[in-house]
Structure formats: structure tokens, C-alpha cells
Amino acid sequence: MWPSLEDAVEMYASFLIARHGSGASGYARKTAGSLENEGDHEGHKIWNEVADIIDRRQSNKVSRRSLEIAVQ
């Protein structure tokens, strides 16, 4: 069984975070821009979705860390 598009986007976001850390979102957005320049609008949309997920995850990670520090 193949993963759904949503699952694939989530998996690739996880991979990019593991591989590129804080640069993951920038990498995904740069890839999205390249695809848009080549006329691949669907690829552009998907890579921006990957970047959005990365941004949300990294934002949540920072928020949780701030709460942990405040509680100490």
C-alpha cells in the first residue's frame, strides 16, 4: 500500500528536519521556488505544504521549550 499524499508530505517534513535541522523550511521553500520557476505548480504547492508543516513543528518545539523553561 502506498502512502497518501498527506502522509508523504508529513514523512518528508520529518526527513528534512532530521537532515537539515533549522534550515529544513528554507530548503523546502527554495525547492518550491525552483519548481514554480520550471512551471511545476503542483510540485510548488506540495513543497510549500512540506515547509508549512516544518514551520509549525519547529514553532511548536520552541513554544514547548519556552513553557518548560518558565515552569522551572
Secondary structure per residue as TSV (DSSP state, phi and psi in degrees):
chain	resnum	aa	ss	phi	psi
A	1	M	-	360.0	131.8
A	2	W	-	-83.8	147.5
A	3	P	-	-69.7	152.7
A	4	S	-	-70.5	166.0
A	5	L	H	-59.2	-41.9
A	6	E	H	-62.0	-42.6
A	7	D	H	-64.4	-41.2
A	8	A	H	-64.1	-40.2
A	9	V	H	-63.2	-45.1
A	10	E	H	-61.2	-44.1
A	11	M	H	-64.2	-42.0
A	12	Y	H	-69.9	-34.0
A	13	A	H	-60.7	-43.5
A	14	S	H	-61.5	-44.5
A	15	F	H	-60.4	-46.6
A	16	L	H	-65.1	-37.9
A	17	I	H	-62.8	-43.7
A	18	A	H	-64.3	-38.2
A	19	R	H	-82.3	-40.6
A	20	H	H	-115.2	-4.8
A	21	G	G	56.0	-128.6
A	22	S	G	-66.7	-14.6
A	23	G	G	-90.4	3.8
A	24	A	H	-62.7	-45.5
A	25	S	H	-64.1	-42.9
A	26	G	H	-61.5	-40.3
A	27	Y	H	-61.5	-45.9
A	28	A	H	-64.7	-41.1
A	29	R	H	-69.3	-35.6
A	30	K	H	-64.4	-42.9
A	31	T	H	-62.1	-42.5
A	32	A	H	-59.6	-43.9
A	33	G	H	-63.4	-41.5
A	34	S	H	-61.7	-42.6
A	35	L	H	-65.7	-38.8
A	36	E	H	-63.4	-42.3
A	37	N	H	-62.1	-28.6
A	38	E	T	-86.4	-2.0
A	39	G	T	88.9	8.5
A	40	D	-	-91.6	84.5
A	41	H	H	-71.3	-34.0
A	42	E	H	-67.2	-43.9
A	43	G	H	-61.7	-40.3
A	44	H	H	-59.0	-45.8
A	45	K	H	-62.2	-45.7
A	46	I	H	-65.2	-44.7
A	47	W	H	-66.6	-31.8
A	48	N	H	-68.4	-34.0
A	49	E	H	-63.5	-41.8
A	50	V	H	-58.6	-47.7
A	51	A	H	-62.4	-39.9
A	52	D	H	-61.9	-42.1
A	53	I	H	-64.1	-43.4
A	54	I	H	-59.4	-46.8
A	55	D	H	-59.1	-44.1
A	56	R	H	-63.4	-45.5
A	57	R	H	-62.8	-44.5
A	58	Q	H	-70.6	-32.9
A	59	S	H	-66.4	-43.5
A	60	N	H	-64.3	-36.7
A	61	K	H	-63.6	-43.1
A	62	V	H	-65.9	-41.8
A	63	S	H	-62.5	-44.3
A	64	R	H	-63.1	-41.1
A	65	R	H	-63.9	-40.4
A	66	S	H	-61.9	-41.2
A	67	L	H	-64.9	-41.0
A	68	E	H	-62.5	-40.8
A	69	I	H	-67.4	-41.2
A	70	A	H	-64.9	-34.4
A	71	V	H	-73.0	-30.6
A	72	Q	-	-68.7	360.0
